[in-house]
């Protein structure tokens, strides 16, 4: 999730994480909650949608984490996640997610 946020410089809806990473909604929400508690990610609610973005890198460790995320070797799994992300982000309306999870078996 951090890699997708860092490498694409945009905020993402929970639905977009679910479809891009092929993980259950419950798991994505739980992990995002951990990232928020750690101060790495910030969320905002827009109607029924919740969008997450990386918190601004204000400390040296934050800046090092961003550098590390950018330097991750992209294996086939990460490449597949990125391709699914690119397809999924193309479904936005006026720059926003408005269609929900597109992989029904992951919407639990």
N, C-alpha and C positions, 0 to 999 in steps of 0.2 A: 504494500500500500504506500509506504513511504517512497519507494522508488518510482511508482507511477506519479505520485504528486510532484516529486522533485524533477523528474525528467520531462514532465509535460507542462509544468508551470501553470497549472489551472486548478480550480477547486473541482472536486468530484462529489457526486451524489452517491449515497449508499447503493442505490440501484446500479450505478455504473461500476462500482467496485465489484458487486456480486457478479454481474455479467462478464466483466473483464477478467476477473480472477477465477471464475467458476467455483466460488465458495458459497456456502449457504448464508443467507441474510443474517441469521443469528450469529454465526462466527464472525462475519464482517463487522457487525455492530459491536460485538463484544471486544474485538481487537481495536476498533476505533475508540472505544471508551478508554481502553488502556493507554492508547497514544495521547488522548486528550489529557488524561490524568498525569502523564509524564511530561506534559507541556510541549509536546512535539507537534501536535495537530490542534487546530481550532475548528469548531463547527458552528454553523449557523442554520437556523430553520427558516424555510421559505414555504409557507403553506404546509403541505404534507411532506415536502421534500427536506432532507437534511444534507447540507453540503459541507465538505471538509477541505481544508487547505493546510499547508505547512505553516507553522507559526514563523514569524520573522526570525531570522538567524541573528540574534543580538549578542551572543556570547561566543567565545572561541570554540567551546565544544560543539555548539550548534553549527558553526561554520565548518568545522572539521567533519561533522556528520553529513552535511550537504555535499562536501567534497567526496567523501566515501561513497555516498549513494550514486554520485555521478560517475565514479570510477568502477562500479560493479561490472564484472564481466557479464555480458549478455549471453546466457546460454539459451538453448532452445525453449525452455519453459518460460523464461523472461521474454523472449521474442514472441511467443504465442500470446502471452498476457498483453504485450504491447499491441499486437495486431488486433486482438479482440477489443482492446481499449479504443483504438483508432476507429474501428467499425462502430462501436457503441457510442462514442462521442459524436459521430456523424448523425445520430438520431435525435440530437438536441433540437429544440424549438426556441429560436431567439436566444441561443446560447445557454439554455437551461434544460435540465432533464425534466420531461413532463409525461413520460410513458410508463414508468415503473420498470420492474424487473422483467426482462424478456426471456429468462430461462425459468419456466414455471417450477420445475422440481427443486430449485434453489431458494424459492421464496418462502421459506419456513422460519 
